[in-house]
């Protein structure tokens, strides 16, 4: 059984000893560090083993906020919790703005801190399954999360020749390579372009621009995301060992879709579906290695901002009855 590792960073020995004793009751293997600098060295050695880091805010040398920010850069999946006896509004705001997952104050009750650590870890894990935009809407109690028609731009990215890559690697090697060199960098680009990461389907990534939050430039942000994905994979491939590399194809479609929470009492998810989604998926399958294909409506929205060339018109796209004009995106217009 895999052990859950938790690190406590505090310059007071009594606090470190107390938290070790309390949190060990929840099955954690607790590691301690006296300073932020020492904590970073520990994370560098075992960043994939740590689930949670609790750091005091006020410490000599590197303070707790700096420490947690750096740890987040090393591994964004670690739950980061600030512990301080100096519970000022300024430090709380700084922690939130830095993306810290939780905020605790001294003195603390043992039962309360155990409950808070569990709560922050659960919320952190939920963010891995629910896009940040969806989580924010749910927390607001926003009714627009219910199913409705909405104009969106849908992006699909997929690896070419994935089966051949998978057959040459062990399961663990493949998982590490995919997570570190494909899902992590490309998912980040969707997020940075303010898109909603809808789902992973095998080695395919589905991103939605325009739902649940819409912007005037949803189509352009989707195409910009695709261009960045293509550039990023080129850089990634240059650093992969041996003959290993990822070539991707991307398809983007713009139009109306049904967007909202769908599912059963056993499983629900926020997603979009309809002809626009189907067309984006078909375009991705038609795309050649390192090619971005977009539909006519997407092209009309971005034609003054990116360079693209017509590929062909087709009436033979599976599941699409109307004639489709297809364009291949080259780059942003300089």
N, C-alpha and C positions, 0 to 999 in steps of 0.2 A: 504493500500500500504506500502511495506517495505521501511523504510528509509535507505539511504546510509550514513553510518557514516564514517567520515574522522577525523584523529587526526593530529594536528600540534604540534610538539615538538620544542620549541625554548626558550632560556633564555631571549630573548628580548620581552617585552610586546607589543611593537609597531608592530613587525613582526607577532606575534600571532593574534593581533587584525585585522591587514590588511588582512592576509590570510583567517581569518574567514569570513570577509566581502566579499572578492572576490569569494571564493569557495562556499559560500552559494547560489550564483546566479545560480550554476549548480545543485542545489537541495540537496547538502550535509548538513547533521547535523554535524557541526564541533565541535570537542572536543579539548581542548588544555592542554598541559602539559609544565612545565618549565624545567624539567630535564629528563634525560633518565630513572632514577630510578622511577620517578613518572609515566612516560609513561608505563613502564613494569607492574606496579600495575594496571593501567587502562586496559591494554590488557589482563591481567590475569582474570579480572572481566568480560570482554565483547569481548573476542577474536573472537567469532563467529559473532559478529555484525559489526566489523570494516572491511571496504573494503580497505582503504588506510591510510598509515601513511607517513607524510612528516616530516623529522627531520633535524634540523640544524646540521652541521658537528662539529663545534667548540662550545662546551658547557662545563661548569664546571662539574667535576665529570665524569660520563660515557659519552663518546663522541657519536656523532651521528651514526658513523659506528658500534660501539659496540651495541648501542641501536637497530638499525635495524637488525643486525645479530641475536640478542636475540629474537626479535619479530618474525623473520622468523622461528626460532626454535619452537616458541609457536604456530604459525599458518602460514604455508608456503603459504597459499592462499592470505594473505594480500599483497597488492601492496606496496612496500617500495621505497620511493623516498628521495634522499639526497639533502638537500638545504644548500648551503654554499657561503660565500663571499670570501673564500680562495680556489679559483678554480685552484688548482695545479694539474699537471699530476699525481702526486703520489696519491692524494686522489681519483681522478677519477678511476685510475687503481685498488686501494684497494676496491672501491665500486663495480666495475665490478666483480672482483675476488670473492667478498663475495656474489655475486648473487643479488645485489641490482637492482631493476627494472628501476630506473631512476635517473637522475642527473641534478639538477637545480642550477643556480647561482644567487646571489644577486649582485646588485639590479635587480628586475624583473619587467617586464611589466605585468599588470593584464591579458590582453588578452592572452599573450604568456603562462603564467603559467597555465591558465585554459585549454588551448589547450594541453599543455604538460601532465597535469594530466590525461586528457581524453585519450591521446595517450598511456601513460604508462599503464593505466588500461585496455585498449583494448588489448594491447600486452600481458599483464598478463593473461587475460581471454583466448586469443587464445592459449596460452601454455597449457591450460586445455583441448583443443580439438585437438591440433596438437602436436605430439611428438617433443621433443627438437631437435632431429636429423633431422627431416623433416623440422622444422622451420629454422634451420641453413642452410640446403641445399637450401631452397627456397630463403633465404636472399643472398646466394652466387650467385644465378642465375644458379645453377648447372643443366645442361641438363640431368644428369643421373637420375633425378627425373622422367623423362618420362618412360613409361612402357618398361620393358625389362626382359629377362630371367636372373635369378640370383639364385645361390645356397644359400639356407637358412636353418636354423633350426627353426621350428615353435613350440611354446608351447601354450597349452591350459590348463587352470586351472578352475575347476568348483566345486561348493559346493554340497555335497551329502545331500539329504533330504531337499533341500532349501524350497520347497513348504510347508512342515510341519512347518519349522521355521517361515516362513512368516505368516502363518495362526494364529499363537499364539501372534503376536505383532501388535501394531498400525503402521500405515504407517510411522509416524515420528520416532518411536522407531526403526523400521526396517531400515530406511534410515540412521539414526545416527550410528547404530550398523554396518551396511555394510560399510559405508564410513570410519569410524574410525578404525574398526578392521579387515577389509578385503581388500577393494580397496586401501586404503592409504598405509598400510605396504607392500602389495604384489606388487603394482605398483612401489613403491620405489625400491624394489629388482630388478625388470626388468630394471629400470633406472640405478641402481648401477652396474649391470652386463653388462652395455652398450648395452642393447637390445632396440628395438623400441616397445613401447606400441602401438599396432595396434588399439585395440578397446575393449570395454566391450560389451558383448552380454548377456543381463540379468545379471545373477550372474557369467558369464564366463569371464575370462581374456584371451586375445590373445596377445602374445608377439612374436616378430620376431627378430632373431639373424642372421645378415648377410645382412641386407638391411635397409636403403640405404647404410650404411657403413658396409664393410665386414672386417673380421679378420680371421687369420689362425685357431683360436680356437672357432669358432662360436658354434659348437656343444657342446663343453665342457662348454662354458659360459651358454648355454641354460640349460644343465643338472645341473650345479652348482646353477643356478637361482632356478630350481625346488626343489633342496635339501634345499636351504635356505627358500623357501616358506613353505615347509613342517615343518621345524624346527620352523619357525616364528609362524605358525598357532598353533603349539603345545603350545608355550609360551603364545599366545593370549588366547587360550582356558582356560588356568590355571587361568586367571584373569577375565574371563567373569562371570557375576553374575548368580546365580541360576543354572539351567540345560541347559543354553544356550551355544552352542559351534558350531564351524564350522569344519566339516571334509571335506577335499578336495581330488579330484582325478586329476592327471596331466598326459597329454599325450604329447610326443615330437616326431616329425618326421623331417628328414633331406633329402633334395633333391632339385631339381629345381622347381622354381615357377615364375610366372609372377609378377613382382613388379613394382609399379609406381602409378601415380595419375589416378584414374578412377572415372567416374561419368558423370553427366549431367550438363547442364547450371544452374540447380537449386541446386545441391549439388555435390561436389567432395571430395574425400578423398584419402590419400595415404594408400595402402593396398597391400597384396599379395594374390594370389589365384592359384589354381591348385591342382593336386593329393597330393602333399606334405602337403598342408593345410588340405585337406580332411582326410588324414591318421592321422594327429595329432589330429584332432577333434574326429575321431573314437577311437583312443587309449585312449583319455581322458574319453570317455563314457564307455570304457571297464574297466578302472581303478577302483579298489575298494577303500574304505576309506583309505586316507593317503598313497596311492600307486602312484608311478611314473612309467609309462610304456613308453618305447622307441622302435623305430624300429631298424632293423638290421643295417642300414647305420649309424644311430646315435651311436649305440653300438660300431661299428668298429672304430669310431672316438674317443671314450672316454674309451675304454676297459682297457687301462693302467692307467687310472686316477681315475676311480670310480669302486666300486664293484657292480655287477649286476648279476642276475641269469635268465636263460631262463624260460619263463612262458609257452609258447606254440607256435606252428606254426598254422596259420589259413588261410584258403581260403574262409572263410565265413564272412569277414568283409564287411559290407554294402558299396557298391560303389567302392570297391577295388577288381579287378579281379585276381591279382597275389597273390602267396603265401607270407605271411608275417611272419617273425620270430620276436617274441616279447620278450622283456626283462624287468624285474622289477629292478629298481635302488634301491640299499640299502643305500649307503653312499659313500663319498670320500674314496679312499684308504689312510689309515693313513701312 
